[in-house]
Amino acid sequence: MHRGEIYEDPLDEILAKNAVGEVSGGGTLQSQSGEIEYCDIEIQVRDSSDETVELIKSSLNKLGVPKGSKIRIESTDSDIEFGTLEGLAIYLNGTDLDDEVYAKSDSNHVYSELDRLTQGVGKVFSYWQGPTETALYLYGTSFSQMKSQIAELVNNYPLCQKCRIEQIA
């Protein structure tokens, strides 16, 4: 759902406006746990000229894509790496806290606060709810700066106890 809102729909508009192609699909690969491993967007273009590839790449960079993203050009079977954003995943522990913490805390509050606290450097792009934890995925210009800016929330909000934070891009 977020892939479509953040990337597919805006990119499709750009491609149509420039009369070079369209977004023709997309997919998501999930790990055994159900967590998302990666997403892709399929784009059908009239030609894979350098200009078309650059339009796609620059448009996606403006929308904000993680470092290590790739454009695969099927006619040449080659990949072009790009992307500028660093990723931070915060995994809220969903099983090991006191029942009172779950009753009195709200993951939506954590989501909103993460977005507010990282304004100017990043934002929450998506989330995943697993059987034992909930992951919130933030992307921005600096992992370390986002981590620093959310430290007070992580250290003080009861639902953030026993959470883990990982760099994902």
VOPAGU-2260 file (C-alpha; in pm, 1 decimal, decimal comma):
REM VOPAGU-2260
SITE   aa  ch    i         X         Y         Z
SITE  MET   A    0       0,0       0,0       0,0
SITE  HIS   A    1     272,5     249,3      96,2
SITE  ARG   A    2     481,3     150,5    -206,6
SITE  GLY   A    3     196,4     264,6    -429,5
SITE  GLU   A    4     132,6     589,7    -244,4
SITE  ILE   A    5     495,7     693,2    -207,5
SITE  TYR   A    6     645,7     569,3    -533,4
SITE  GLU   A    7     419,5     408,1    -792,6
SITE  ASP   A    8     146,1     671,7    -824,7
SITE  PRO   A    9     377,6     976,5    -832,7
SITE  LEU   A   10     621,5     804,7   -1071,8
SITE  ASP   A   11     337,8     700,1   -1303,3
SITE  GLU   A   12     226,8    1064,9   -1321,3
SITE  ILE   A   13     581,3    1177,7   -1406,9
SITE  LEU   A   14     619,7     912,5   -1676,9
SITE  ALA   A   15     283,6    1001,6   -1830,7
SITE  LYS   A   16     356,7    1375,7   -1819,1
SITE  ASN   A   17     683,4    1315,6   -2006,2
SITE  ALA   A   18     521,7    1060,1   -2241,9
SITE  VAL   A   19     792,9     799,7   -2180,7
SITE  GLY   A   20     601,4     513,0   -2021,0
SITE  GLU   A   21     402,3     393,1   -1724,7
SITE  VAL   A   22     422,6     198,8   -1401,2
SITE  SER   A   23     298,5    -146,2   -1497,3
SITE  GLY   A   24     316,5    -323,6   -1162,5
SITE  GLY   A   25     510,0    -386,8    -848,6
SITE  GLY   A   26     576,6    -648,5    -590,3
SITE  THR   A   27     694,4    -719,4    -240,6
SITE  LEU   A   28     912,0   -1006,4    -119,0
SITE  GLN   A   29     850,5   -1112,9     236,9
SITE  SER   A   30    1082,5   -1312,7     460,2
SITE  GLN   A   31     972,5   -1628,8     644,7
SITE  SER   A   32     860,7   -1407,9     935,6
SITE  GLY   A   33     641,6   -1200,5     705,0
SITE  GLU   A   34     862,3    -893,5     726,2
SITE  ILE   A   35     926,1    -715,9     399,0
SITE  GLU   A   36    1267,6    -790,0     247,3
SITE  TYR   A   37    1234,0    -566,9     -56,5
SITE  CYS   A   38     988,0    -407,2    -294,9
SITE  ASP   A   39    1003,8    -349,7    -665,7
SITE  ILE   A   40     824,4    -135,1    -917,3
SITE  GLU   A   41     786,4    -248,6   -1275,9
SITE  ILE   A   42     804,6      24,7   -1536,0
SITE  GLN   A   43     726,8     -12,1   -1902,4
SITE  VAL   A   44     899,6     251,7   -2115,7
SITE  ARG   A   45     905,8     324,8   -2487,9
SITE  ASP   A   46    1285,6     308,8   -2485,5
SITE  SER   A   47    1558,3     263,8   -2229,3
SITE  SER   A   48    1766,2     556,9   -2347,0
SITE  ASP   A   49    2002,4     730,9   -2106,8
SITE  GLU   A   50    1754,9    1021,8   -2089,8
SITE  THR   A   51    1465,9     795,9   -1989,2
SITE  VAL   A   52    1674,4     614,8   -1728,3
SITE  GLU   A   53    1796,0     948,0   -1588,2
SITE  LEU   A   54    1437,7    1079,4   -1568,6
SITE  ILE   A   55    1331,8     771,7   -1371,0
SITE  LYS   A   56    1637,1     782,2   -1146,7
SITE  SER   A   57    1614,1    1155,2   -1072,5
SITE  SER   A   58    1237,7    1135,8   -1017,1
SITE  LEU   A   59    1274,2     852,0    -768,9
SITE  ASN   A   60    1559,3    1031,7    -591,7
SITE  LYS   A   61    1331,5    1336,7    -553,1
SITE  LEU   A   62    1061,5    1113,1    -405,6
SITE  GLY   A   63    1325,6     970,9    -170,8
SITE  VAL   A   64    1465,2     621,8    -216,4
SITE  PRO   A   65    1700,4     427,4       9,3
SITE  LYS   A   66    2068,9     384,2     -68,6
SITE  GLY   A   67    2124,9      63,9    -259,9
SITE  SER   A   68    1808,7      92,1    -468,7
SITE  LYS   A   69    1848,5     -39,4    -822,6
SITE  ILE   A   70    1715,8      20,1   -1167,5
SITE  ARG   A   71    1732,4    -296,6   -1376,6
SITE  ILE   A   72    1733,1    -249,2   -1749,9
SITE  GLU   A   73    1610,5    -575,5   -1898,8
SITE  SER   A   74    1740,0    -513,3   -2250,9
SITE  THR   A   75    2096,7    -497,8   -2118,7
SITE  ASP   A   76    2042,0    -713,7   -1808,4
SITE  SER   A   77    2227,9    -452,4   -1604,2
SITE  ASP   A   78    2157,7    -279,6   -1273,1
SITE  ILE   A   79    2218,7      84,0   -1185,4
SITE  GLU   A   80    2249,9     151,5    -812,2
SITE  PHE   A   81    2121,9     480,3    -677,0
SITE  GLY   A   82    1937,5     627,2    -378,7
SITE  THR   A   83    2035,2     873,0    -110,4
SITE  LEU   A   84    1832,2     792,2     199,6
SITE  GLU   A   85    1949,3     598,9     502,9
SITE  GLY   A   86    1700,7     376,4     681,2
SITE  LEU   A   87    1624,5     319,2    1046,7
SITE  ALA   A   88    1395,3      43,7    1169,4
SITE  ILE   A   89    1268,4      49,1    1524,2
SITE  TYR   A   90    1122,0    -281,6    1640,2
SITE  LEU   A   91     875,6    -245,5    1927,0
SITE  ASN   A   92     866,3    -550,6    2150,7
SITE  GLY   A   93     517,5    -697,9    2139,1
SITE  THR   A   94     547,2    -981,0    2391,4
SITE  ASP   A   95     792,6    -915,6    2675,6
SITE  LEU   A   96     659,6    -600,5    2843,1
SITE  ASP   A   97     414,2    -577,7    3131,9
SITE  ASP   A   98      50,8    -608,8    3025,2
SITE  GLU   A   99     -11,5    -262,1    3170,8
SITE  VAL   A  100     238,6    -110,9    2923,8
SITE  TYR   A  101      45,0    -252,5    2628,4
SITE  ALA   A  102    -286,0    -143,5    2782,7
SITE  LYS   A  103    -174,4     215,8    2845,7
SITE  SER   A  104      58,1     274,6    2548,7
SITE  ASP   A  105     -15,8     328,1    2181,9
SITE  SER   A  106     200,7     235,7    1883,0
SITE  ASN   A  107      20,4     507,8    1684,1
SITE  HIS   A  108     161,9     760,3    1931,7
SITE  VAL   A  109     511,5     621,3    1870,4
SITE  TYR   A  110     455,8     645,5    1492,1
SITE  SER   A  111     341,1    1009,1    1518,3
SITE  GLU   A  112     621,2    1106,2    1753,2
SITE  LEU   A  113     887,0     944,9    1534,5
SITE  ASP   A  114     754,8    1143,1    1239,1
SITE  ARG   A  115     748,9    1466,0    1441,9
SITE  LEU   A  116    1090,8    1417,6    1600,9
SITE  THR   A  117    1265,6    1343,3    1271,9
SITE  GLN   A  118    1111,6    1630,8    1074,6
SITE  GLY   A  119    1371,6    1792,7     852,6
SITE  VAL   A  120    1596,6    1486,8     847,4
SITE  GLY   A  121    1358,0    1196,9     788,7
SITE  LYS   A  122    1011,8    1051,3     825,0
SITE  VAL   A  123     823,9     728,4     880,9
SITE  PHE   A  124     761,7     560,3     545,3
SITE  SER   A  125     588,8     242,1     656,1
SITE  TYR   A  126     541,4     -22,9     924,1
SITE  TRP   A  127     510,2    -397,0     969,0
SITE  GLN   A  128     319,8    -585,6    1237,8
SITE  GLY   A  129     465,0    -924,6    1312,1
SITE  PRO   A  130     374,9   -1194,1    1562,1
SITE  THR   A  131     617,7   -1069,8    1829,9
SITE  GLU   A  132     709,4    -715,6    1730,5
SITE  THR   A  133     601,2    -413,7    1529,5
SITE  ALA   A  134     855,0    -243,3    1304,2
SITE  LEU   A  135     840,4     122,5    1207,2
SITE  TYR   A  136    1057,2     214,0     908,3
SITE  LEU   A  137    1207,3     561,4     883,6
SITE  TYR   A  138    1413,7     696,3     596,0
SITE  GLY   A  139    1612,7    1016,3     592,0
SITE  THR   A  140    1940,1    1186,7     523,2
SITE  SER   A  141    2121,2    1045,2     827,4
SITE  PHE   A  142    2064,7     727,2    1030,4
SITE  SER   A  143    2271,0     858,7    1321,2
SITE  GLN   A  144    2087,9    1191,0    1329,4
SITE  MET   A  145    1745,7    1021,6    1320,9
SITE  LYS   A  146    1857,8     785,4    1598,0
SITE  SER   A  147    1977,7    1078,5    1805,9
SITE  GLN   A  148    1656,4    1273,6    1750,9
SITE  ILE   A  149    1436,4     984,6    1868,8
SITE  ALA   A  150    1657,0     885,8    2164,4
SITE  GLU   A  151    1447,9    1061,0    2429,4
SITE  LEU   A  152    1127,4     894,8    2308,6
SITE  VAL   A  153    1298,0     555,1    2289,0
SITE  ASN   A  154    1444,7     593,8    2637,4
SITE  ASN   A  155    1129,1     724,3    2806,6
SITE  TYR   A  156     811,7     599,6    2639,2
SITE  PRO   A  157     704,9     269,4    2803,3
SITE  LEU   A  158     618,3      94,1    2475,1
SITE  CYS   A  159     975,4     150,9    2353,5
SITE  GLN   A  160    1124,0     -60,5    2635,5
SITE  LYS   A  161    1322,2    -354,0    2499,7
SITE  CYS   A  162    1292,9    -220,7    2145,0
SITE  ARG   A  163    1573,8    -265,5    1899,1
SITE  ILE   A  164    1696,4     -24,0    1637,2
SITE  GLU   A  165    1869,5    -128,7    1315,1
SITE  GLN   A  166    2013,2      54,6    1019,7
SITE  ILE   A  167    1837,0     -79,7     710,6
SITE  ALA   A  168    1985,9     136,5     434,2
